[in-house]
Every structure is written in structure tokens, then in C-alpha cells.
Amino acid sequence: MTNDRTRFTDQEFQAIAALLGYTFRNRDLLKSALTHGSGSKGNTTTTYERLEFLGDRVLGLVIAEELYVRNPRKAEGALAQNFSLLVRAEACAEAARDLGISEHIRVGLKEKAQGMTNQTVILGDVMESILGAIYLDGGLEPARSLIMRLWEERLSSGTLLVKDAKSFLQEWALALGKAIPDYRIVSREGPDHSPSFTIAVTVEGFAEAIASAPSKRHGEQLAAEAFLRREKIRK
């Protein structure tokens, strides 16, 4: 008999409902929202990818509306900058950590042993997928309620809006009259459901910096961060 790693007990559903402050009517939506591709083998449970796509838009709508209402004097450019910082993968991952959802994410046994459920890119994706699932199950208001609970402090405190490494590096390079940093894929390893990208970033006149991550986007952020730290540009 195949061990179904996506199975949730009633006790776990109740624990997740307590974390979310929301009880799903359609439990399959919640299961999908918490299931990575590596954890769905051998059963018919869908993964979180489609829900992540939807949840990203739900989060974007709520955050954009809040920024618009709270900042009547801010220009579009300033609103857009704050928006990008609030909805980026790192912010979503921080919200997922605050929520404490990582132990409920379904991944393969090997991936779990490697600590995948604590990786920023996975946590960020799952946070968005949960928002998408809540939206489909109960509408915008319960999704908005969770977003406001997890993002309120970030919305209220501008000091928490730290510019992402890639944007910071680009602005730094342009301020010195250099070309936009160049990113390239050094290698891609692992299966489709659990890839590892090694990314290098180059700035004119400097040695390249290299980092690895489960996605190209996150790898670029880590490579930029490695460059900034190595050159002591930003801690």
C-alpha cells in the first residue's frame, strides 16, 4: 500500500484552521495549497502551483488598495516601490514563517530531509497558494483578513521595507555609471519538481558572485546579496 504523504487528519485540519483563522469548506483546496510537486507522487492531489498564481493576484489587489488608501499624498512611483517590496517572495516567506505553516507543507521525503519546507522560495509560494485557496473557498474578505493580520506591521512601518538585493545592486551600479548587472545560469541540476539553479551575477570591473537556489528568481536575489556582502556595500 502506497503511503499518501498528502493525507491530513482531522486534528491537523483543525490545527491549520486555528493558524489561519479560517476553516475550509473544501478541504481539497487546502491540501492542494500545501502540496509541493515532490509530495504529490502516487496520488491524485494537485499541487499548489495554480493556486499560487491566483493568490499572487489576490495579495496584490489587497496590498495595492491598502497602499492607495493609506497614502493619499504619495505619487505612483513611491506606491509602486512599496508595493513591490510588500509582495515580493521574501515578504511572503516572512508572513508564512509568522504564520507557522511550514510543518504542514507536503514535500517528498528526500526534500523534507533537505529542509525544503523552510526555504524562502517554497514558503513564499505556499503563502500565496493559501491566499488563493481561501479566496476560492470563501471569497475575498477572509483572504483579506489573513493578509491584513500578517502584513499589518509591514504596511504600518516603513522601516521594515528593505529594498531587495537585486534592486539595490542595480541602483548602486547605475549610480557609478556602470551597466545593469548581468545574471546568467551557471548550471541547473535536480529533477523538475526540485531543481537547483546556480546563478552568477557580474558587475563591470568586479569579480562575479555566485549563489544557488531552487528557482532562477531566488538565485538571482541570493547572488546579488552575495555580491553586496562581499564588496561590503550592504550588510
C-alpha positions as CSV (number, residue, x, y, z in Angstrom):
1,M,0.0,0.0,0.0
2,T,1.4,3.4,-1.0
3,N,2.0,5.9,1.8
4,D,0.0,9.0,0.9
5,R,2.1,11.9,2.2
6,T,-0.7,14.4,1.3
7,R,-3.2,12.9,3.8
8,F,-4.4,15.3,6.5
9,T,-6.0,14.1,9.7
10,D,-9.0,15.9,11.2
11,Q,-6.7,17.1,14.0
12,E,-4.3,18.6,11.5
13,F,-7.1,20.4,9.6
14,Q,-8.2,21.9,12.9
15,A,-4.7,23.0,13.8
16,I,-4.3,24.7,10.3
17,A,-7.7,26.3,10.7
18,A,-6.5,27.8,14.0
19,L,-3.4,29.2,12.4
20,L,-5.3,30.7,9.5
21,G,-8.3,31.9,11.5
22,Y,-10.3,30.3,8.7
23,T,-11.9,26.8,8.3
24,F,-12.1,25.4,4.8
25,R,-15.3,24.1,3.5
26,N,-13.5,22.4,0.6
27,R,-10.6,20.6,2.2
28,D,-9.1,19.5,-1.1
29,L,-8.3,23.2,-1.8
30,L,-6.3,23.4,1.4
31,K,-4.5,20.1,0.6
32,S,-3.5,21.4,-2.8
33,A,-2.3,24.7,-1.4
34,L,0.1,22.9,0.9
35,T,1.3,20.2,-1.6
36,H,4.6,20.7,-3.5
37,G,5.2,18.7,-6.7
38,S,7.6,16.3,-4.9
39,G,4.9,15.4,-2.3
40,S,2.1,14.5,-4.8
41,K,3.6,11.4,-6.2
42,G,1.5,8.3,-6.2
43,N,-1.9,10.1,-5.6
44,T,-4.2,12.4,-7.4
45,T,-3.8,15.5,-5.2
46,T,-3.0,18.6,-7.3
47,T,-0.1,20.9,-6.3
48,Y,0.0,24.5,-5.2
49,E,1.2,26.0,-8.5
50,R,-2.1,27.1,-9.9
51,L,-3.3,28.4,-6.6
52,E,-0.1,30.3,-6.2
53,F,-0.8,32.1,-9.5
54,L,-4.2,33.2,-8.2
55,G,-3.0,34.0,-4.7
56,D,-0.4,36.3,-6.0
57,R,-3.1,38.4,-7.6
58,V,-5.3,38.4,-4.5
59,L,-2.4,39.6,-2.4
60,G,-1.5,42.2,-5.0
61,L,-5.1,43.6,-5.0
62,V,-5.3,43.9,-1.2
63,I,-1.9,45.4,-0.8
64,A,-2.4,47.9,-3.6
65,E,-5.7,49.0,-2.2
66,E,-4.2,49.5,1.3
67,L,-1.3,51.5,0.0
68,Y,-3.6,53.7,-2.1
69,V,-6.0,54.4,0.8
70,R,-3.3,54.9,3.4
71,N,-1.0,57.2,1.4
72,P,-3.2,59.8,-0.3
73,R,-0.3,62.1,-0.9
74,K,2.2,59.6,-2.3
75,A,2.9,59.5,-6.0
76,E,2.5,56.4,-8.2
77,G,6.3,55.7,-8.2
78,A,6.5,55.6,-4.4
79,L,3.4,53.5,-4.2
80,A,4.8,51.1,-6.7
81,Q,8.1,50.7,-4.9
82,N,6.4,50.0,-1.6
83,F,4.1,47.6,-3.4
84,S,6.9,45.5,-4.9
85,L,8.6,45.2,-1.5
86,L,5.5,44.1,0.2
87,V,4.5,41.4,-2.3
88,R,7.9,40.0,-3.2
89,A,8.8,36.4,-2.4
90,E,10.8,37.3,0.7
91,A,7.9,39.2,2.3
92,C,5.5,36.3,1.5
93,A,8.0,33.9,3.1
94,E,8.3,36.1,6.2
95,A,4.5,36.0,6.5
96,A,4.5,32.2,6.2
97,R,7.1,32.0,9.0
98,D,5.0,34.3,11.1
99,L,2.0,32.1,10.4
100,G,3.9,28.9,11.4
101,I,2.7,26.9,8.4
102,S,6.0,25.2,7.4
103,E,5.4,21.9,9.3
104,H,2.2,21.4,7.3
105,I,3.7,21.6,3.8
106,R,3.7,18.3,1.9
107,V,7.0,17.6,0.1
108,G,8.8,14.4,-0.8
109,L,10.7,12.5,1.9
110,K,14.1,13.4,0.4
111,E,13.1,17.1,0.0
112,K,11.8,17.2,3.6
113,A,15.1,15.9,4.9
114,Q,16.9,18.6,2.9
115,G,14.8,21.3,4.7
116,M,12.8,22.3,1.7
117,T,9.8,23.4,3.7
118,N,11.9,26.1,5.3
119,Q,13.3,27.5,2.1
120,T,12.2,31.1,1.3
121,V,11.1,30.3,-2.2
122,I,8.8,27.4,-1.1
123,L,7.4,29.4,1.9
124,G,6.6,32.3,-0.3
125,D,4.9,30.2,-2.9
126,V,2.8,28.4,-0.3
127,M,1.8,31.6,1.3
128,E,0.4,32.8,-2.0
129,S,-1.3,29.5,-2.7
130,I,-3.0,29.6,0.7
131,L,-4.4,33.0,-0.1
132,G,-5.6,31.7,-3.5
133,A,-7.3,28.7,-1.9
134,I,-9.1,30.9,0.8
135,Y,-10.3,33.2,-2.0
136,L,-11.8,30.3,-3.9
137,D,-13.3,28.7,-0.8
138,G,-14.7,31.8,1.0
139,G,-14.2,34.9,-1.2
140,L,-12.1,38.0,-0.9
141,E,-12.9,39.0,2.7
142,P,-11.4,36.0,4.6
143,A,-8.4,36.3,2.3
144,R,-8.1,40.0,3.1
145,S,-8.5,39.3,6.8
146,L,-5.5,37.0,6.8
147,I,-3.4,39.3,4.7
148,M,-4.1,42.2,7.0
149,R,-3.2,40.2,10.0
150,L,0.1,39.1,8.5
151,W,1.0,42.3,6.7
152,E,-0.3,45.0,9.0
153,E,3.0,45.6,10.7
154,R,4.8,45.8,7.4
155,L,2.2,48.2,6.0
156,S,2.4,50.4,9.0
157,S,6.2,50.6,9.4
158,G,8.2,52.0,6.5
159,T,11.4,50.9,8.3
160,L,10.5,47.3,7.5
161,L,10.5,47.9,3.8
162,V,14.1,47.0,2.9
163,K,14.9,47.1,-0.8
164,D,15.6,43.7,-2.3
165,A,19.2,42.9,-3.1
166,K,18.7,42.8,-6.9
167,S,17.1,46.3,-7.0
168,F,19.7,47.7,-4.6
169,L,22.6,46.3,-6.6
170,Q,21.2,47.7,-9.9
171,E,20.7,51.2,-8.4
172,W,24.2,51.1,-7.0
173,A,25.8,50.0,-10.3
174,L,23.8,52.7,-12.3
175,A,24.9,55.4,-9.7
176,L,28.5,54.5,-10.5
177,G,27.9,54.9,-14.2
178,K,28.1,51.1,-14.9
179,A,25.9,48.9,-16.9
180,I,23.0,47.0,-15.3
181,P,24.3,43.8,-13.5
182,D,24.3,40.8,-15.7
183,Y,22.8,37.5,-14.4
184,R,23.5,34.1,-16.0
185,I,22.6,30.5,-15.2
186,V,25.8,28.6,-14.4
187,S,24.0,25.3,-14.0
188,R,20.7,23.6,-13.4
189,E,20.6,20.4,-11.5
190,G,18.0,18.1,-10.0
191,P,14.6,16.8,-11.1
192,D,11.8,19.1,-12.4
193,H,9.9,19.1,-9.1
194,S,13.0,20.0,-7.1
195,P,15.5,21.9,-9.3
196,S,18.7,23.7,-8.1
197,F,19.8,26.7,-10.1
198,T,23.3,28.1,-9.7
199,I,23.3,31.8,-10.7
200,A,26.2,34.2,-11.3
201,V,26.0,38.0,-11.3
202,T,28.6,40.2,-12.9
203,V,29.1,44.0,-12.5
204,E,31.6,45.7,-14.7
205,G,35.0,45.9,-13.0
206,F,34.2,43.3,-10.3
207,A,34.5,39.5,-10.0
208,E,31.3,37.7,-10.4
209,A,29.3,36.4,-7.3
210,I,27.6,33.0,-7.3
211,A,24.7,31.5,-5.4
212,S,22.3,28.5,-5.7
213,A,18.6,28.3,-5.1
214,P,15.5,26.3,-6.0
215,S,14.4,28.9,-8.6
216,K,16.1,31.3,-11.0
217,R,14.5,34.3,-9.5
218,H,15.6,33.5,-6.0
219,G,19.0,32.5,-7.2
220,E,19.4,36.0,-8.7
221,Q,18.5,37.6,-5.4
222,L,21.0,35.5,-3.5
223,A,23.7,36.2,-6.0
224,A,23.1,39.9,-5.7
225,E,23.1,39.6,-1.9
226,A,26.4,37.7,-2.0
227,F,27.9,40.5,-4.2
228,L,26.7,43.2,-1.9
229,R,28.1,41.5,1.2
230,R,31.4,40.6,-0.4
231,E,32.0,44.1,-1.5
232,K,30.8,45.5,1.8
233,I,28.2,47.6,0.0
234,R,25.4,46.5,2.3
235,K,25.3,44.2,5.3
